[in-house]
Amino acid sequence: MTNERIDVVMSHEPNKPRPPGADVTDTGAVPVAVERATFQAELDALRVREKAHTREGDAIAAARRRLPMVEVDPTLPLIGPRGPVTLLDAFEGRRQLIAYYFMWYPGRPAAEQCEGCTFFTTQVGEPSHLHSRGVTYATFCQGPYEESVRYRDFMGWEMPWYSAEDSLDALLTGRRVGKMHLVCYLRDGDRVFETYWTTLRGVEAMDYSYALLDMTVYGRHETWEDSPPGWPQTPVMSHLRTDGRPTAQWSRLEAGRSDDLADGAFGGPQARSTKMAGGDSLLARDGDTYDAASGKRAPGSRILRDDSHQA
């Protein structure tokens, strides 16, 4: 296998913004329009690089499978739905475990929890394919269990959820506690070994949104991307937070779920949505009130975004 870079030579002029007035319904830049044959020829040339990229990824995965491993104490304590358990218990009897270390801000409301961890965790769904390969996936939250599991329930996530708060120094030896990490473990009888870990952009392995956006003409819309002039770009990961809270929370609020992380919140009154002055909605618990004239919400209530009044 070669690491030689494969360059694509474009046969048409580079993409550039459309001239003003070319299309009054579209003020953004668009690619140059060409005939099908030209388009296919350049796509075929790009495909050579894509296949080389895929093969390099396969080679990296092969090297990952040949890494040594380091033993970890299998009795390290975690807190789960039935109370204290161990790292070994989190395997659920399977041979391997993938643990995502979820960042947490103790005592802070749902709207102030990590948008990055929320973004990645929201995209982890069906576990059966992992289970068929003897792999358990679990979230190891870096905060207290009772508070953080209410966040999991608010978001509607179904993966196993544990608090690793009391074992973080041992579990994340040599790494920065409080940051996102994705860690792979292997069980050999009653012994546990760490076989791989990654962080930051390595965590994109959990994500499909970025992978799909990378296939689109405008990509991720982020400033670090090498895009043609005029392409839409925003600060890195800014789209992960909308109107003051992690973006994925809005659909949960619109479904009537409560984002109250206080003790007993999910056993209490149901959330309800009430229209406010200006067209927004107030997500209020039963018994809450608000001033319709001023549009001020009651303490403990949350604004629910409602775009139905917009054209």
ChimeraX commands (.cxc) that place a marker at each C-alpha (Angstrom):
marker #1 position 0.00,0.00,0.00 radius 0.5
marker #1 position 1.24,3.47,-0.83 radius 0.5
marker #1 position 0.78,6.74,1.05 radius 0.5
marker #1 position 1.31,8.76,-2.11 radius 0.5
marker #1 position -1.20,11.56,-2.47 radius 0.5
marker #1 position -3.51,11.36,-5.45 radius 0.5
marker #1 position -4.44,14.76,-6.85 radius 0.5
marker #1 position -7.48,15.52,-8.98 radius 0.5
marker #1 position -7.04,17.87,-11.91 radius 0.5
marker #1 position -10.20,19.87,-12.50 radius 0.5
marker #1 position -11.19,20.32,-16.13 radius 0.5
marker #1 position -13.45,23.31,-15.43 radius 0.5
marker #1 position -12.88,26.58,-13.65 radius 0.5
marker #1 position -13.14,26.54,-9.83 radius 0.5
marker #1 position -16.51,26.92,-8.11 radius 0.5
marker #1 position -17.41,30.51,-7.45 radius 0.5
marker #1 position -20.40,32.56,-6.26 radius 0.5
marker #1 position -23.21,33.14,-8.70 radius 0.5
marker #1 position -23.34,36.64,-10.18 radius 0.5
marker #1 position -25.78,38.93,-8.34 radius 0.5
marker #1 position -29.30,38.59,-9.68 radius 0.5
marker #1 position -28.65,35.26,-11.38 radius 0.5
marker #1 position -31.31,33.67,-9.21 radius 0.5
marker #1 position -33.33,35.85,-6.89 radius 0.5
marker #1 position -34.50,32.80,-4.90 radius 0.5
marker #1 position -30.94,31.71,-4.08 radius 0.5
marker #1 position -28.46,34.19,-2.68 radius 0.5
marker #1 position -25.78,31.59,-1.94 radius 0.5
marker #1 position -22.86,30.33,-3.99 radius 0.5
marker #1 position -23.34,27.18,-6.08 radius 0.5
marker #1 position -21.05,24.88,-8.06 radius 0.5
marker #1 position -20.35,25.46,-11.73 radius 0.5
marker #1 position -22.92,23.68,-13.91 radius 0.5
marker #1 position -21.48,21.29,-16.51 radius 0.5
marker #1 position -22.73,18.51,-18.76 radius 0.5
marker #1 position -23.18,15.00,-17.36 radius 0.5
marker #1 position -20.04,13.61,-19.05 radius 0.5
marker #1 position -17.80,16.28,-17.49 radius 0.5
marker #1 position -19.42,15.80,-14.10 radius 0.5
marker #1 position -18.96,12.01,-14.24 radius 0.5
marker #1 position -15.33,12.29,-15.36 radius 0.5
marker #1 position -14.41,14.46,-12.39 radius 0.5
marker #1 position -16.41,12.31,-10.00 radius 0.5
marker #1 position -14.57,9.23,-11.31 radius 0.5
marker #1 position -11.24,10.97,-10.67 radius 0.5
marker #1 position -12.33,11.85,-7.13 radius 0.5
marker #1 position -13.45,8.26,-6.59 radius 0.5
marker #1 position -9.84,7.14,-6.97 radius 0.5
marker #1 position -8.93,9.25,-3.95 radius 0.5
marker #1 position -12.01,8.06,-2.04 radius 0.5
marker #1 position -11.03,4.42,-2.58 radius 0.5
marker #1 position -7.46,5.13,-1.50 radius 0.5
marker #1 position -8.86,6.81,1.62 radius 0.5
marker #1 position -11.03,3.75,2.34 radius 0.5
marker #1 position -8.09,1.39,1.93 radius 0.5
marker #1 position -5.93,3.54,4.20 radius 0.5
marker #1 position -8.72,3.43,6.78 radius 0.5
marker #1 position -8.75,-0.37,6.48 radius 0.5
marker #1 position -4.98,-0.42,7.03 radius 0.5
marker #1 position -5.30,1.80,10.12 radius 0.5
marker #1 position -8.01,-0.48,11.51 radius 0.5
marker #1 position -5.72,-3.46,10.91 radius 0.5
marker #1 position -2.96,-1.71,12.86 radius 0.5
marker #1 position -5.44,-0.90,15.62 radius 0.5
marker #1 position -6.24,-4.60,15.93 radius 0.5
marker #1 position -2.54,-5.28,16.49 radius 0.5
marker #1 position -2.07,-2.81,19.33 radius 0.5
marker #1 position -1.00,-4.19,22.71 radius 0.5
marker #1 position -3.39,-3.79,25.65 radius 0.5
marker #1 position -3.18,-2.61,29.24 radius 0.5
marker #1 position -4.92,-4.24,32.20 radius 0.5
marker #1 position -7.55,-2.29,34.12 radius 0.5
marker #1 position -8.99,-3.11,37.54 radius 0.5
marker #1 position -12.27,-4.95,36.80 radius 0.5
marker #1 position -13.67,-4.03,40.23 radius 0.5
marker #1 position -13.63,-0.28,39.63 radius 0.5
marker #1 position -17.01,0.95,40.86 radius 0.5
marker #1 position -19.76,2.39,38.69 radius 0.5
marker #1 position -23.31,3.42,39.58 radius 0.5
marker #1 position -26.11,2.00,37.43 radius 0.5
marker #1 position -29.91,1.70,37.60 radius 0.5
marker #1 position -29.68,-0.93,40.34 radius 0.5
marker #1 position -27.00,0.81,42.34 radius 0.5
marker #1 position -23.28,0.02,42.60 radius 0.5
marker #1 position -21.78,-2.27,39.95 radius 0.5
marker #1 position -18.28,-2.85,38.63 radius 0.5
marker #1 position -16.53,-2.23,35.34 radius 0.5
marker #1 position -16.75,-5.97,34.72 radius 0.5
marker #1 position -20.53,-5.88,35.18 radius 0.5
marker #1 position -20.84,-3.24,32.45 radius 0.5
marker #1 position -19.80,-5.84,29.85 radius 0.5
marker #1 position -23.21,-7.52,30.40 radius 0.5
marker #1 position -21.50,-10.86,29.85 radius 0.5
marker #1 position -20.11,-9.97,26.42 radius 0.5
marker #1 position -16.43,-10.10,25.50 radius 0.5
marker #1 position -15.98,-6.44,24.59 radius 0.5
marker #1 position -17.17,-3.07,25.83 radius 0.5
marker #1 position -17.18,0.35,24.17 radius 0.5
marker #1 position -17.64,3.14,26.69 radius 0.5
marker #1 position -18.33,6.77,25.84 radius 0.5
marker #1 position -17.26,9.12,28.63 radius 0.5
marker #1 position -19.97,11.78,28.68 radius 0.5
marker #1 position -18.97,15.23,29.92 radius 0.5
marker #1 position -21.16,16.55,32.74 radius 0.5
marker #1 position -21.68,19.84,34.56 radius 0.5
marker #1 position -23.06,18.97,38.03 radius 0.5
marker #1 position -25.95,21.05,39.21 radius 0.5
marker #1 position -26.42,22.77,35.86 radius 0.5
marker #1 position -29.73,22.60,33.95 radius 0.5
marker #1 position -30.25,20.51,30.84 radius 0.5
marker #1 position -29.82,23.52,28.57 radius 0.5
marker #1 position -26.25,23.98,29.87 radius 0.5
marker #1 position -25.09,20.39,29.44 radius 0.5
marker #1 position -22.54,19.48,26.77 radius 0.5
marker #1 position -23.81,20.01,23.24 radius 0.5
marker #1 position -21.00,17.91,21.75 radius 0.5
marker #1 position -21.69,14.87,23.91 radius 0.5
marker #1 position -25.42,15.33,23.26 radius 0.5
marker #1 position -24.78,15.49,19.51 radius 0.5
marker #1 position -22.72,12.30,19.41 radius 0.5
marker #1 position -24.82,10.31,21.88 radius 0.5
marker #1 position -28.05,11.14,20.06 radius 0.5
marker #1 position -26.73,9.27,17.04 radius 0.5
marker #1 position -26.09,5.99,18.87 radius 0.5
marker #1 position -29.18,3.88,18.39 radius 0.5
marker #1 position -29.64,0.24,17.45 radius 0.5
marker #1 position -27.13,-1.93,19.39 radius 0.5
marker #1 position -28.02,-5.32,17.93 radius 0.5
marker #1 position -25.22,-5.29,15.35 radius 0.5
marker #1 position -22.66,-4.57,18.07 radius 0.5
marker #1 position -24.19,-7.29,20.23 radius 0.5
marker #1 position -23.92,-9.78,17.35 radius 0.5
marker #1 position -20.15,-9.25,17.50 radius 0.5
marker #1 position -20.01,-9.63,21.26 radius 0.5
marker #1 position -19.73,-5.89,21.95 radius 0.5
marker #1 position -21.67,-3.92,24.56 radius 0.5
marker #1 position -21.98,-0.15,24.17 radius 0.5
marker #1 position -22.49,1.97,27.30 radius 0.5
marker #1 position -22.28,5.57,28.41 radius 0.5
marker #1 position -20.01,6.31,31.35 radius 0.5
marker #1 position -21.17,9.71,32.57 radius 0.5
marker #1 position -18.59,11.80,34.39 radius 0.5
marker #1 position -21.22,13.18,36.76 radius 0.5
marker #1 position -23.60,11.81,39.39 radius 0.5
marker #1 position -25.95,9.05,38.31 radius 0.5
marker #1 position -29.32,10.30,39.55 radius 0.5
marker #1 position -28.92,13.71,37.95 radius 0.5
marker #1 position -27.42,12.52,34.68 radius 0.5
marker #1 position -29.79,9.60,34.10 radius 0.5
marker #1 position -32.67,12.08,34.15 radius 0.5
marker #1 position -30.94,13.78,31.26 radius 0.5
marker #1 position -30.74,10.44,29.44 radius 0.5
marker #1 position -34.46,9.91,30.05 radius 0.5
marker #1 position -35.31,13.43,28.88 radius 0.5
marker #1 position -33.37,12.79,25.67 radius 0.5
marker #1 position -35.01,9.38,25.20 radius 0.5
marker #1 position -31.74,7.48,24.94 radius 0.5
marker #1 position -31.86,3.77,25.65 radius 0.5
marker #1 position -28.21,2.72,25.93 radius 0.5
marker #1 position -26.88,1.45,29.27 radius 0.5
marker #1 position -25.99,4.45,31.43 radius 0.5
marker #1 position -23.59,4.51,34.36 radius 0.5
marker #1 position -21.91,7.11,36.50 radius 0.5
marker #1 position -18.15,6.61,36.49 radius 0.5
marker #1 position -17.63,9.66,38.68 radius 0.5
marker #1 position -15.90,7.80,41.53 radius 0.5
marker #1 position -13.50,5.91,39.22 radius 0.5
marker #1 position -12.50,8.51,36.65 radius 0.5
marker #1 position -8.93,8.97,37.81 radius 0.5
marker #1 position -8.28,5.24,37.42 radius 0.5
marker #1 position -10.33,4.71,34.26 radius 0.5
marker #1 position -8.84,7.71,32.48 radius 0.5
marker #1 position -5.26,7.39,33.66 radius 0.5
marker #1 position -3.03,9.72,31.64 radius 0.5
marker #1 position -5.97,11.55,30.10 radius 0.5
marker #1 position -7.90,14.65,30.96 radius 0.5
marker #1 position -10.87,13.89,33.17 radius 0.5
marker #1 position -13.88,15.98,32.20 radius 0.5
marker #1 position -13.35,15.71,28.43 radius 0.5
marker #1 position -15.07,13.35,26.00 radius 0.5
marker #1 position -13.38,9.99,25.45 radius 0.5
marker #1 position -14.29,6.83,23.58 radius 0.5
marker #1 position -12.63,3.76,25.12 radius 0.5
marker #1 position -12.61,0.10,24.06 radius 0.5
marker #1 position -12.19,-2.76,26.52 radius 0.5
marker #1 position -11.69,-6.53,26.26 radius 0.5
marker #1 position -12.72,-9.07,28.88 radius 0.5
marker #1 position -10.67,-12.21,29.38 radius 0.5
marker #1 position -12.54,-14.19,32.00 radius 0.5
marker #1 position -12.69,-11.90,35.01 radius 0.5
marker #1 position -9.83,-9.72,33.83 radius 0.5
marker #1 position -10.38,-6.45,31.90 radius 0.5
marker #1 position -8.01,-4.80,29.45 radius 0.5
marker #1 position -8.10,-1.46,27.64 radius 0.5
marker #1 position -7.36,-1.95,23.93 radius 0.5
marker #1 position -7.94,1.50,22.39 radius 0.5
marker #1 position -9.07,5.02,23.16 radius 0.5
marker #1 position -9.63,8.27,21.29 radius 0.5
marker #1 position -10.99,11.75,21.87 radius 0.5
marker #1 position -11.93,14.99,20.08 radius 0.5
marker #1 position -12.41,14.25,16.36 radius 0.5
marker #1 position -11.78,10.57,16.97 radius 0.5
marker #1 position -15.20,10.50,18.60 radius 0.5
marker #1 position -16.71,11.18,15.17 radius 0.5
marker #1 position -16.75,7.38,14.81 radius 0.5
marker #1 position -20.09,7.59,16.67 radius 0.5
marker #1 position -21.54,10.08,14.20 radius 0.5
marker #1 position -23.29,9.83,10.86 radius 0.5
marker #1 position -24.43,13.45,10.47 radius 0.5
marker #1 position -20.95,14.75,9.73 radius 0.5
marker #1 position -20.25,11.79,7.43 radius 0.5
marker #1 position -23.35,12.59,5.42 radius 0.5
marker #1 position -22.69,16.33,5.42 radius 0.5
marker #1 position -19.18,15.66,4.11 radius 0.5
marker #1 position -20.82,14.23,0.99 radius 0.5
marker #1 position -22.85,17.37,0.34 radius 0.5
marker #1 position -21.76,20.38,-1.66 radius 0.5
marker #1 position -21.67,22.73,1.36 radius 0.5
marker #1 position -20.15,20.22,3.78 radius 0.5
marker #1 position -20.36,20.99,7.50 radius 0.5
marker #1 position -20.61,24.76,7.03 radius 0.5
marker #1 position -17.61,25.22,9.36 radius 0.5
marker #1 position -14.85,27.78,9.09 radius 0.5
marker #1 position -11.97,25.29,9.17 radius 0.5
marker #1 position -13.15,23.58,5.97 radius 0.5
marker #1 position -11.39,24.27,2.68 radius 0.5
marker #1 position -14.41,25.44,0.71 radius 0.5
marker #1 position -14.78,27.66,-2.36 radius 0.5
marker #1 position -15.35,31.40,-1.86 radius 0.5
marker #1 position -18.92,32.23,-0.87 radius 0.5
marker #1 position -19.71,28.85,0.66 radius 0.5
marker #1 position -21.71,29.13,3.93 radius 0.5
marker #1 position -19.45,28.79,6.97 radius 0.5
marker #1 position -20.04,29.20,10.69 radius 0.5
marker #1 position -17.86,28.76,13.79 radius 0.5
marker #1 position -16.82,25.19,14.54 radius 0.5
marker #1 position -19.65,23.10,16.03 radius 0.5
marker #1 position -21.84,26.19,16.48 radius 0.5
marker #1 position -24.77,24.30,15.00 radius 0.5
marker #1 position -24.72,21.91,17.96 radius 0.5
marker #1 position -26.39,24.59,20.09 radius 0.5
marker #1 position -29.56,26.39,18.99 radius 0.5
marker #1 position -31.33,29.18,20.88 radius 0.5
marker #1 position -29.32,28.60,24.02 radius 0.5
marker #1 position -29.43,24.83,24.34 radius 0.5
marker #1 position -28.12,21.66,22.62 radius 0.5
marker #1 position -29.97,21.45,19.30 radius 0.5
marker #1 position -31.31,17.93,19.80 radius 0.5
marker #1 position -33.16,19.01,22.95 radius 0.5
marker #1 position -35.75,21.03,21.04 radius 0.5
marker #1 position -37.55,18.04,19.54 radius 0.5
marker #1 position -37.84,16.53,23.01 radius 0.5
marker #1 position -39.33,19.71,24.43 radius 0.5
marker #1 position -41.74,19.95,21.51 radius 0.5
marker #1 position -42.85,16.40,22.32 radius 0.5
marker #1 position -43.77,17.58,25.82 radius 0.5
marker #1 position -40.89,16.08,27.76 radius 0.5
marker #1 position -39.66,17.83,30.88 radius 0.5
marker #1 position -36.00,18.85,30.98 radius 0.5
marker #1 position -36.05,19.29,34.76 radius 0.5
marker #1 position -33.07,17.38,36.18 radius 0.5
marker #1 position -34.06,17.95,39.81 radius 0.5
marker #1 position -34.71,15.01,42.10 radius 0.5
marker #1 position -38.16,13.55,41.45 radius 0.5
marker #1 position -38.73,15.63,38.34 radius 0.5
marker #1 position -39.72,12.71,36.15 radius 0.5
marker #1 position -42.20,11.40,38.68 radius 0.5
marker #1 position -43.93,14.74,39.07 radius 0.5
marker #1 position -46.36,16.76,36.99 radius 0.5
marker #1 position -46.20,16.47,33.23 radius 0.5
marker #1 position -44.82,19.23,31.06 radius 0.5
marker #1 position -47.24,21.19,28.94 radius 0.5
marker #1 position -46.85,23.77,26.20 radius 0.5
marker #1 position -48.68,27.11,26.37 radius 0.5
marker #1 position -48.68,29.81,23.67 radius 0.5
marker #1 position -47.11,33.08,24.72 radius 0.5
marker #1 position -47.20,36.62,23.41 radius 0.5
marker #1 position -44.97,36.92,20.36 radius 0.5
marker #1 position -45.73,33.43,19.09 radius 0.5
marker #1 position -43.29,31.48,21.30 radius 0.5
marker #1 position -44.44,28.77,23.63 radius 0.5
marker #1 position -43.90,28.31,27.31 radius 0.5
marker #1 position -43.05,24.82,28.45 radius 0.5
marker #1 position -44.62,24.81,31.90 radius 0.5
marker #1 position -45.12,22.16,34.54 radius 0.5
marker #1 position -48.69,21.73,35.77 radius 0.5
marker #1 position -49.28,24.42,38.37 radius 0.5
marker #1 position -46.82,26.88,36.84 radius 0.5
marker #1 position -48.06,30.28,35.70 radius 0.5
marker #1 position -46.87,33.07,33.44 radius 0.5
marker #1 position -47.76,36.66,32.73 radius 0.5
marker #1 position -49.35,36.68,29.27 radius 0.5
marker #1 position -49.17,40.46,28.99 radius 0.5
marker #1 position -45.44,40.74,29.64 radius 0.5
marker #1 position -44.58,37.35,28.21 radius 0.5
marker #1 position -42.41,36.63,31.25 radius 0.5
marker #1 position -42.12,33.01,32.22 radius 0.5
marker #1 position -42.53,31.68,35.70 radius 0.5
marker #1 position -39.50,30.51,37.67 radius 0.5
marker #1 position -38.54,26.99,36.66 radius 0.5
marker #1 position -40.41,27.13,33.34 radius 0.5
marker #1 position -38.63,26.86,30.01 radius 0.5
marker #1 position -39.14,28.57,26.67 radius 0.5
marker #1 position -40.06,26.15,23.93 radius 0.5
marker #1 position -39.09,27.27,20.45 radius 0.5
marker #1 position -42.01,27.43,18.07 radius 0.5
marker #1 position -41.40,28.41,14.45 radius 0.5
marker #1 position -45.02,27.94,13.35 radius 0.5
marker #1 position -45.65,31.69,13.43 radius 0.5
marker #1 position -42.78,32.43,11.08 radius 0.5
marker #1 position -43.27,32.68,7.34 radius 0.5
marker link #1:1,2 radius 0.2
marker link #1:2,3 radius 0.2
marker link #1:3,4 radius 0.2
marker link #1:4,5 radius 0.2
marker link #1:5,6 radius 0.2
marker link #1:6,7 radius 0.2
marker link #1:7,8 radius 0.2
marker link #1:8,9 radius 0.2
marker link #1:9,10 radius 0.2
marker link #1:10,11 radius 0.2
marker link #1:11,12 radius 0.2
marker link #1:12,13 radius 0.2
marker link #1:13,14 radius 0.2
marker link #1:14,15 radius 0.2
marker link #1:15,16 radius 0.2
marker link #1:16,17 radius 0.2
marker link #1:17,18 radius 0.2
marker link #1:18,19 radius 0.2
marker link #1:19,20 radius 0.2
marker link #1:20,21 radius 0.2
marker link #1:21,22 radius 0.2
marker link #1:22,23 radius 0.2
marker link #1:23,24 radius 0.2
marker link #1:24,25 radius 0.2
marker link #1:25,26 radius 0.2
marker link #1:26,27 radius 0.2
marker link #1:27,28 radius 0.2
marker link #1:28,29 radius 0.2
marker link #1:29,30 radius 0.2
marker link #1:30,31 radius 0.2
marker link #1:31,32 radius 0.2
marker link #1:32,33 radius 0.2
marker link #1:33,34 radius 0.2
marker link #1:34,35 radius 0.2
marker link #1:35,36 radius 0.2
marker link #1:36,37 radius 0.2
marker link #1:37,38 radius 0.2
marker link #1:38,39 radius 0.2
marker link #1:39,40 radius 0.2
marker link #1:40,41 radius 0.2
marker link #1:41,42 radius 0.2
marker link #1:42,43 radius 0.2
marker link #1:43,44 radius 0.2
marker link #1:44,45 radius 0.2
marker link #1:45,46 radius 0.2
marker link #1:46,47 radius 0.2
marker link #1:47,48 radius 0.2
marker link #1:48,49 radius 0.2
marker link #1:49,50 radius 0.2
marker link #1:50,51 radius 0.2
marker link #1:51,52 radius 0.2
marker link #1:52,53 radius 0.2
marker link #1:53,54 radius 0.2
marker link #1:54,55 radius 0.2
marker link #1:55,56 radius 0.2
marker link #1:56,57 radius 0.2
marker link #1:57,58 radius 0.2
marker link #1:58,59 radius 0.2
marker link #1:59,60 radius 0.2
marker link #1:60,61 radius 0.2
marker link #1:61,62 radius 0.2
marker link #1:62,63 radius 0.2
marker link #1:63,64 radius 0.2
marker link #1:64,65 radius 0.2
marker link #1:65,66 radius 0.2
marker link #1:66,67 radius 0.2
marker link #1:67,68 radius 0.2
marker link #1:68,69 radius 0.2
marker link #1:69,70 radius 0.2
marker link #1:70,71 radius 0.2
marker link #1:71,72 radius 0.2
marker link #1:72,73 radius 0.2
marker link #1:73,74 radius 0.2
marker link #1:74,75 radius 0.2
marker link #1:75,76 radius 0.2
marker link #1:76,77 radius 0.2
marker link #1:77,78 radius 0.2
marker link #1:78,79 radius 0.2
marker link #1:79,80 radius 0.2
marker link #1:80,81 radius 0.2
marker link #1:81,82 radius 0.2
marker link #1:82,83 radius 0.2
marker link #1:83,84 radius 0.2
marker link #1:84,85 radius 0.2
marker link #1:85,86 radius 0.2
marker link #1:86,87 radius 0.2
marker link #1:87,88 radius 0.2
marker link #1:88,89 radius 0.2
marker link #1:89,90 radius 0.2
marker link #1:90,91 radius 0.2
marker link #1:91,92 radius 0.2
marker link #1:92,93 radius 0.2
marker link #1:93,94 radius 0.2
marker link #1:94,95 radius 0.2
marker link #1:95,96 radius 0.2
marker link #1:96,97 radius 0.2
marker link #1:97,98 radius 0.2
marker link #1:98,99 radius 0.2
marker link #1:99,100 radius 0.2
marker link #1:100,101 radius 0.2
marker link #1:101,102 radius 0.2
marker link #1:102,103 radius 0.2
marker link #1:103,104 radius 0.2
marker link #1:104,105 radius 0.2
marker link #1:105,106 radius 0.2
marker link #1:106,107 radius 0.2
marker link #1:107,108 radius 0.2
marker link #1:108,109 radius 0.2
marker link #1:109,110 radius 0.2
marker link #1:110,111 radius 0.2
marker link #1:111,112 radius 0.2
marker link #1:112,113 radius 0.2
marker link #1:113,114 radius 0.2
marker link #1:114,115 radius 0.2
marker link #1:115,116 radius 0.2
marker link #1:116,117 radius 0.2
marker link #1:117,118 radius 0.2
marker link #1:118,119 radius 0.2
marker link #1:119,120 radius 0.2
marker link #1:120,121 radius 0.2
marker link #1:121,122 radius 0.2
marker link #1:122,123 radius 0.2
marker link #1:123,124 radius 0.2
marker link #1:124,125 radius 0.2
marker link #1:125,126 radius 0.2
marker link #1:126,127 radius 0.2
marker link #1:127,128 radius 0.2
marker link #1:128,129 radius 0.2
marker link #1:129,130 radius 0.2
marker link #1:130,131 radius 0.2
marker link #1:131,132 radius 0.2
marker link #1:132,133 radius 0.2
marker link #1:133,134 radius 0.2
marker link #1:134,135 radius 0.2
marker link #1:135,136 radius 0.2
marker link #1:136,137 radius 0.2
marker link #1:137,138 radius 0.2
marker link #1:138,139 radius 0.2
marker link #1:139,140 radius 0.2
marker link #1:140,141 radius 0.2
marker link #1:141,142 radius 0.2
marker link #1:142,143 radius 0.2
marker link #1:143,144 radius 0.2
marker link #1:144,145 radius 0.2
marker link #1:145,146 radius 0.2
marker link #1:146,147 radius 0.2
marker link #1:147,148 radius 0.2
marker link #1:148,149 radius 0.2
marker link #1:149,150 radius 0.2
marker link #1:150,151 radius 0.2
marker link #1:151,152 radius 0.2
marker link #1:152,153 radius 0.2
marker link #1:153,154 radius 0.2
marker link #1:154,155 radius 0.2
marker link #1:155,156 radius 0.2
marker link #1:156,157 radius 0.2
marker link #1:157,158 radius 0.2
marker link #1:158,159 radius 0.2
marker link #1:159,160 radius 0.2
marker link #1:160,161 radius 0.2
marker link #1:161,162 radius 0.2
marker link #1:162,163 radius 0.2
marker link #1:163,164 radius 0.2
marker link #1:164,165 radius 0.2
marker link #1:165,166 radius 0.2
marker link #1:166,167 radius 0.2
marker link #1:167,168 radius 0.2
marker link #1:168,169 radius 0.2
marker link #1:169,170 radius 0.2
marker link #1:170,171 radius 0.2
marker link #1:171,172 radius 0.2
marker link #1:172,173 radius 0.2
marker link #1:173,174 radius 0.2
marker link #1:174,175 radius 0.2
marker link #1:175,176 radius 0.2
marker link #1:176,177 radius 0.2
marker link #1:177,178 radius 0.2
marker link #1:178,179 radius 0.2
marker link #1:179,180 radius 0.2
marker link #1:180,181 radius 0.2
marker link #1:181,182 radius 0.2
marker link #1:182,183 radius 0.2
marker link #1:183,184 radius 0.2
marker link #1:184,185 radius 0.2
marker link #1:185,186 radius 0.2
marker link #1:186,187 radius 0.2
marker link #1:187,188 radius 0.2
marker link #1:188,189 radius 0.2
marker link #1:189,190 radius 0.2
marker link #1:190,191 radius 0.2
marker link #1:191,192 radius 0.2
marker link #1:192,193 radius 0.2
marker link #1:193,194 radius 0.2
marker link #1:194,195 radius 0.2
marker link #1:195,196 radius 0.2
marker link #1:196,197 radius 0.2
marker link #1:197,198 radius 0.2
marker link #1:198,199 radius 0.2
marker link #1:199,200 radius 0.2
marker link #1:200,201 radius 0.2
marker link #1:201,202 radius 0.2
marker link #1:202,203 radius 0.2
marker link #1:203,204 radius 0.2
marker link #1:204,205 radius 0.2
marker link #1:205,206 radius 0.2
marker link #1:206,207 radius 0.2
marker link #1:207,208 radius 0.2
marker link #1:208,209 radius 0.2
marker link #1:209,210 radius 0.2
marker link #1:210,211 radius 0.2
marker link #1:211,212 radius 0.2
marker link #1:212,213 radius 0.2
marker link #1:213,214 radius 0.2
marker link #1:214,215 radius 0.2
marker link #1:215,216 radius 0.2
marker link #1:216,217 radius 0.2
marker link #1:217,218 radius 0.2
marker link #1:218,219 radius 0.2
marker link #1:219,220 radius 0.2
marker link #1:220,221 radius 0.2
marker link #1:221,222 radius 0.2
marker link #1:222,223 radius 0.2
marker link #1:223,224 radius 0.2
marker link #1:224,225 radius 0.2
marker link #1:225,226 radius 0.2
marker link #1:226,227 radius 0.2
marker link #1:227,228 radius 0.2
marker link #1:228,229 radius 0.2
marker link #1:229,230 radius 0.2
marker link #1:230,231 radius 0.2
marker link #1:231,232 radius 0.2
marker link #1:232,233 radius 0.2
marker link #1:233,234 radius 0.2
marker link #1:234,235 radius 0.2
marker link #1:235,236 radius 0.2
marker link #1:236,237 radius 0.2
marker link #1:237,238 radius 0.2
marker link #1:238,239 radius 0.2
marker link #1:239,240 radius 0.2
marker link #1:240,241 radius 0.2
marker link #1:241,242 radius 0.2
marker link #1:242,243 radius 0.2
marker link #1:243,244 radius 0.2
marker link #1:244,245 radius 0.2
marker link #1:245,246 radius 0.2
marker link #1:246,247 radius 0.2
marker link #1:247,248 radius 0.2
marker link #1:248,249 radius 0.2
marker link #1:249,250 radius 0.2
marker link #1:250,251 radius 0.2
marker link #1:251,252 radius 0.2
marker link #1:252,253 radius 0.2
marker link #1:253,254 radius 0.2
marker link #1:254,255 radius 0.2
marker link #1:255,256 radius 0.2
marker link #1:256,257 radius 0.2
marker link #1:257,258 radius 0.2
marker link #1:258,259 radius 0.2
marker link #1:259,260 radius 0.2
marker link #1:260,261 radius 0.2
marker link #1:261,262 radius 0.2
marker link #1:262,263 radius 0.2
marker link #1:263,264 radius 0.2
marker link #1:264,265 radius 0.2
marker link #1:265,266 radius 0.2
marker link #1:266,267 radius 0.2
marker link #1:267,268 radius 0.2
marker link #1:268,269 radius 0.2
marker link #1:269,270 radius 0.2
marker link #1:270,271 radius 0.2
marker link #1:271,272 radius 0.2
marker link #1:272,273 radius 0.2
marker link #1:273,274 radius 0.2
marker link #1:274,275 radius 0.2
marker link #1:275,276 radius 0.2
marker link #1:276,277 radius 0.2
marker link #1:277,278 radius 0.2
marker link #1:278,279 radius 0.2
marker link #1:279,280 radius 0.2
marker link #1:280,281 radius 0.2
marker link #1:281,282 radius 0.2
marker link #1:282,283 radius 0.2
marker link #1:283,284 radius 0.2
marker link #1:284,285 radius 0.2
marker link #1:285,286 radius 0.2
marker link #1:286,287 radius 0.2
marker link #1:287,288 radius 0.2
marker link #1:288,289 radius 0.2
marker link #1:289,290 radius 0.2
marker link #1:290,291 radius 0.2
marker link #1:291,292 radius 0.2
marker link #1:292,293 radius 0.2
marker link #1:293,294 radius 0.2
marker link #1:294,295 radius 0.2
marker link #1:295,296 radius 0.2
marker link #1:296,297 radius 0.2
marker link #1:297,298 radius 0.2
marker link #1:298,299 radius 0.2
marker link #1:299,300 radius 0.2
marker link #1:300,301 radius 0.2
marker link #1:301,302 radius 0.2
marker link #1:302,303 radius 0.2
marker link #1:303,304 radius 0.2
marker link #1:304,305 radius 0.2
marker link #1:305,306 radius 0.2
marker link #1:306,307 radius 0.2
marker link #1:307,308 radius 0.2
marker link #1:308,309 radius 0.2
marker link #1:309,310 radius 0.2
marker link #1:310,311 radius 0.2
view
